[in-house]
Amino acid sequence: MTRPPGDTGSGVPSPAEAVALWQAGALGREALVGQLTALAGGETIHALIGELIAGAPGHEVAGADTEEWRAELLASRAKAWAHPASAGLLVGPHVLILTDGRRGVVLTDQGTRELGGSVSASMLLLCQTIVMADHAVDAQELGTLRQQRIESTSTSLSEIEPLP
C-alpha cells in the first residue's frame, strides 16, 4: 500500500503539514513549536525551509515596522542545530522564524514569507547567540547552586555534635 507524500504512518503530521495545520487553525502554536524543536537534526530544517519557500511570496514582510521587529526579536526564544547542518528556530510572540543561514522563512498564523540571504544569516547568528547565552546562564546558575549545596552541607555537618 502506498502512503500519500509526507505521511509518516504514525498519525503525526510532517513538519510542513504541521505548519499548514497551524496556519489553518487546526493545530496549536505550542504543538507546532514542540514538533519543530523535537526534530533531531538541521537537515530536516533545511528540507522544511525548502518546502516552505516553494509556496512563499518574496522577501518583504508587510505590516511590521522596525520597532515591532525589534520587540519581536527581543522577546524570542531560540533553538539552534549544530554543524554540519546548522539551522535555527526563533520563536517570537507572533512569528516563528526558521533559517539555515542561507535561506529562511517567517511563519505567522496568516502565512509564510521568505527571508533574504543576509537576513537569514543574521537570524541564524541570533539563534546561536541566544542559545549560547542561555547555556552560559545555566552553567553559572548551576555553579551557584553547587556552591550553595557545598556550603549548606558543610554548615550542617559542623552543627552536628559528636558523641561523647
C-alpha positions in Angstrom: 0.0 0.0 0.0 1.3 3.5 -0.9 1.1 6.3 1.5 0.5 9.9 0.5 3.6 12.2 0.5 4.5 13.3 4.0 2.5 10.5 5.7 4.7 9.1 8.4 2.2 6.4 9.2 2.3 7.4 12.9 -0.5 9.9 12.9 2.0 12.7 13.4 2.0 15.2 10.5 5.2 16.0 8.7 6.8 19.4 9.7 5.4 21.1 6.6 2.0 19.6 7.2 2.2 20.8 10.8 2.9 24.4 9.7 0.0 24.2 7.3 -2.3 22.9 10.0 -1.2 25.7 12.4 -1.8 28.3 9.7 -5.3 26.8 9.1 -6.1 27.0 12.8 -6.2 23.2 13.2 -3.0 22.9 15.3 -1.9 24.9 18.3 1.1 27.1 18.1 2.9 25.4 21.0 2.2 22.0 19.4 3.9 23.2 16.3 6.8 24.7 18.3 7.1 21.4 20.2 7.2 19.4 17.0 9.8 21.7 15.4 12.1 21.7 18.5 11.9 17.9 18.7 13.5 17.5 15.3 16.8 15.7 15.6 19.0 17.5 13.1 19.3 20.6 11.0 18.9 18.5 7.8 15.2 18.3 8.5 15.0 22.1 9.0 16.9 22.6 5.7 14.4 20.4 3.9 11.4 22.1 5.6 12.7 25.6 4.6 12.9 24.4 1.0 9.3 23.1 1.1 8.0 26.3 2.7 9.9 28.6 0.3 8.3 26.8 -2.7 4.9 28.4 -1.8 6.1 31.6 -0.1 6.0 35.1 -1.5 9.1 37.3 -1.7 11.4 38.8 0.8 9.4 41.7 2.3 7.3 41.0 5.4 4.5 43.6 5.3 2.8 45.3 8.2 5.7 45.5 10.6 8.0 48.4 11.3 11.5 48.4 12.8 10.3 48.8 16.4 7.8 45.9 16.1 10.5 43.6 14.7 12.9 44.7 17.5 10.3 43.9 20.1 9.5 40.6 18.4 13.2 39.6 18.3 14.0 40.7 21.9 11.1 38.5 23.2 12.2 35.5 21.2 13.2 32.0 22.4 15.6 30.1 20.2 16.8 26.6 19.2 19.9 26.0 17.2 21.1 22.9 15.5 24.8 22.5 15.2 27.2 21.9 12.3 27.3 20.2 9.8 23.6 21.1 9.1 23.4 24.4 11.1 19.9 25.7 11.4 17.9 27.8 13.8 14.4 28.5 15.0 13.3 31.7 16.6 10.0 31.7 18.4 8.7 35.2 18.9 5.4 36.3 20.4 3.8 36.5 17.0 6.1 34.8 14.4 8.3 31.8 14.0 11.5 32.1 12.0 13.3 29.2 10.5 16.8 29.7 9.0 19.7 27.7 7.8 22.0 30.7 7.4 21.4 31.0 3.6 17.6 30.7 3.4 14.9 31.3 5.8 11.2 31.8 6.3 9.0 33.9 8.6 5.9 31.9 9.7 2.8 33.6 11.0 -0.7 32.2 11.6 -1.6 34.1 8.4 1.1 32.7 6.0 4.7 32.3 5.1 7.3 34.8 3.8 10.8 34.1 2.5 13.7 35.9 4.1 16.6 37.2 2.1 20.1 35.6 2.4 21.8 38.2 4.5 18.8 38.4 6.9 18.8 34.6 7.1 22.5 34.6 8.1 21.8 37.2 10.8 18.8 35.2 12.2 21.0 32.1 12.4 23.6 34.0 14.3 21.0 35.4 16.6 19.6 31.9 17.3 23.1 30.6 18.1 23.8 33.6 20.3 20.6 33.2 22.3 21.3 29.5 22.9 24.9 30.1 23.9 23.9 32.9 26.3 21.2 30.6 27.8 23.8 27.8 28.3 26.2 30.3 29.9 23.5 31.5 32.3 22.5 27.9 33.1 26.2 27.0 33.8 26.6 30.0 36.0 23.4 29.2 37.9 24.4 25.5 38.2 27.8 26.6 39.7 26.0 28.9 42.2 23.6 26.1 43.2 26.5 23.7 43.5 28.4 26.1 45.8 25.3 26.7 47.9 24.9 23.0 48.4 28.5 22.6 49.4 28.2 25.5 51.9 24.9 24.3 53.3 26.3 20.7 53.7 29.5 21.9 55.5 27.4 24.2 57.8 25.0 21.4 58.5 27.8 19.0 59.3 29.6 21.4 61.6 26.4 21.8 63.6 26.3 18.0 64.4 27.6 17.4 67.9 29.9 14.5 68.3 29.0 11.7 70.7 31.0 11.7 74.0 
